[in-house]
Amino acid sequence: MKRYHEERARIRSEHRFHLRYLHHWPKEPVDCECELQAGRFRKKKALDCGKTACLLCHYEKIFGIASFQERLRLLRAKDWLPPNDRE
């Protein structure tokens, strides 16, 4: 798990995206609890509903798109194979 300060750029961009898309910031003032809670967007997408089974928020489940961890796992497994067995 990364430390909070290592993900600061992601936190900032997700928080700004949320404020712009849902609250029309900076054109309109923001009166929401999320205004001062940028860290709540640290490990989720700004428009995520929070349900893991939601196919609109988690479209990679529909199309079978491999996650970053799955792709990394496949690359590491491929590196461990002997040279003749690699694709």
N, C-alpha and C positions, 0 to 999 in steps of 0.2 A: 504494500500500500504506500502511495506517495504521501509525503508530508504536505500540509496545507500550503506552505509558501512555494512549493514546487509546481503547484497547479494554479497559481495566481492568474496567469494569462487566460487559461480556460475559464476560470471562475468569472473573471471580468467580462469576457466576451459573451458567455451564456447569460449573465445577469443583464447586460445591456440589451441583448437580443430580446429577453423576456420583457424588459421595461418598454422597449420600442414597439414590440408586436402587440402586447396585451394592454399596455397602459398609455400608448401613444406619447411616450416621453421623447423629447423635451417639449413638445408642443403643448401638452397638457400636464398639470401637476399630478404627481403620483400620491395617492392616499391608500396605501396597501402595506401589509406587514412585510412584504417581500422587498420593499424599498431599501431597508437597512440590513437585510439578511442575504447578502451576496453569497455566503457560504452554502446556502441551501441548494445552489445549482452546481455544486462541486462534482457530484457523481451522477447527475442525471441531465437529460436534455431539458431545455427551457420550456418546451411545449409538451412534455411527457405527462400523461394522465396519472401515472403511478401504478397502473395495473400491468402486471407482467404478461398477462394473456391478451392484451389489447393488440390487435393486428394492425391498427392504424399507427400507433406509436412505435411498434416494434416490427416494422415492415421486413426486416431481414429474416424473420421467421417464415414469412410467406414465400419469399424468393430463394430461400436456402443460402443466403449470403453468409459466409464464414466470418466469425468475429475476429478481432485482432489476436486474441489469445489462441484461437483455433489455428489461424494461419501461422503464428509463431511456433506452435507445437508441431505442425506439419513440417516446417522448415528445419526445425531441430531434429526431427526424426529422420528427415532425408539426409542430413549431414552425418548421421551416425551409420548410414548404410555403406557397405563397401562400394567402391567405384563402379563395379560391373552391374550392380543392382539399381543404380540411380537412373531416373528417367530424364 
